[in-house]
Amino acid sequence: MKVRTAFAMLTLALGCGLAAAQTSQGVTRNEIVLGSIQDLSGPIAGFGKQDRLGMQLRVDELNEQSGGIHGRKIKLVFEDSQYDPKKAVLAAQKLVNQDKVFAVVGHIGTAQNLAAMPVQFEKNVMNLFPITGAREMYEPFHRLKFSFAASYYDQIAIFLPRLMKEKNAKKACIMYQDDEFGLEVLRGAEAGLKTISMELAEKTSYKRGATDFSSQVARMKAAGCDMVVLGTVIRETIGAIGESRKTGFNPTFLGSSAAYTDLIHKLGGKAMDGLYAGMTVQHPYLDDASPPVRFWANKYKTKFNEDPTVFSVYGYNTIDAFIQAAQKAGPNLTTDSFIKAMESMSFPTDIFGSAPASFGPKKRQGSNESRLSQIQDGRWKVLTNYVKPAAPG
């Protein structure tokens, strides 16, 4: 009798040990804990708030309408990086070690993601669908990286030479943020100009968080540039264009998807007309949106008392992609089962007009297609269909 009891206890212990080995942190019988690092009080807090609300809307829909994923509701934990890589590291440490998140989803900012990822990867915590178009979000290959975005590099490399030809421009300059984000835009500009046997006539940078761009504008004006690439985000885009208009410097301006936001024309006014930007998902202007987008936007506005933006869409879509992959991973959700599911996922064009996306065992970028848009009469207008970058070589 004692032998049988001891054997039963040993079997139970082994079974519990096996079950523990098969689970991942952040996953319980009733809950999946996800973390997200946003700028909620720094220079791009406008984006961070919109991302957060979009994510929260999709989580609330899931939890309230279907009770979660295989019986597990999602819990979102947000941390504020203030757009500072050092604070992003602290945020990642808290999410990974204290909140025990299953994954970090929709983290905003290039330098911030690069600073936080080593903290996450050390604890086998995935970095899913960061809100940045930097190539480092999917290169070099790492099993814990998944990115949805067309890169800043490709956006600029595709559309800069096209605009140079269309505008018959003779000299191109660049003003860029002095960090990994800005450098990606710079590299894309250099690569794009190389295809038409040109080089940048002037390169000028600014420190993250700067507010005065008079010296940068003066340098580009002195160089005689009639095309200016902007490796800028919100206030730097507005500041650079505003200063240029004020001094009578009126080149063609081209930004990346980091500058594709309604905040540019809302805050910058008429002076922002003419700005071009690479982009993917279109800003949801509600007076010309499709019925499904208007229905979605009404839910958003009812819940948060403000209109959604393209960054609201980014946040919503990141959580929606997680939900689809987690459902496919099955009831036994682990990091390994989620990765296996993600590597077979395909996402068709959605109600927002996103390009189709897919992932694979060695493919960590969902889509590399982007479009060109321009501010015309105080709103963004899409000018091209989706374009893929040229094949290397």
Secondary structure, DSSP 8 states (H G I E B T S, - for coil): -HHHHHHHHHHHHHHHHHHHHH--TTB-SSEEEEEEEE-SSSTTHHHHHHHHHHHHHHHHHHHHHT-SBTTBEEEEEEEE-TT-HHHHHHHHHIIIIIS--SEEES-B-HHHHHHHHHHHHHTT-EEES-B---GGGT-S--TTEEB-S--HHHHHHHHHHHHHHHTT---EEEEEESSHHHHHHHHHHHHHHHTTT--EEEEEEE-TT----HHHHHHHHHTT-SEEEEE--SHHHHHHHHHHHHTT---EEEE-GGG-SHHHHHHHGGGGTT-EEEESS----TTS--HHHHHHHHHHHHHHSS---HHHHHHHHHHHHHHHHHHHH-SS--HHHHHHHHTT-EE---TT----EE-BTTB-BS---BEEEEEETTEEEE-S--B------
